[in-house]
Amino acid sequence: MTPKQPAERMRKSPEQVRAAVHQAVVDLLADPQGAEPTIPAIAQRAGVNHTSIYRRWGSREALLADVVTTRLEATSPLADTGTLRGDLLAWVRAGVDSIRTPEGRLLIRAVALSMPGSTDAQAERAQHFRRRLRSIESICERATARGEEAPTLEQVLDHLLAPLYVRAIFGIEPPATGYPEMLVDRLLGDTGVRRAG
């Protein structure tokens, strides 16, 4: 006879399940005892059945990528300042703010370093970066519509996203002042994009 699931598990809506699972991942990553964020451990902390996690995300790597991207997107809303440089600066400043927090560093390390030899992990990391670059793509498309030149996504990845992730992974604090401006101006200068704003 199958044991009954706790009533609170059965009452959760899909969005409540997602929120509880996301928070459980963050809590486990931040656990000073170094608890491994396995699917069973995540399910137990979130108060959900582990089969619900597998049905929704398919793998731990997909779940980690979803948590990281969702959290970072929530803290990096797309600003519309009227210029490419202004929009890029706003995006980089939000990224810098994220990697200054323990949670931000933990999340980026988790998706970047989890199971490096796994095909699933590699695919989910690629999906995470594609989602992160979609916001940059929107910024560049807006700039082009205004008649501004815009860098390629690969140039943005090399000049903006990569430096932020390297600092997060190795725990290197960004300079206290001027770091976003330095990154953005170097991108625009190195790629020959005319500055505006």
Disulfide bonds with the S-S distance in Angstrom:
none
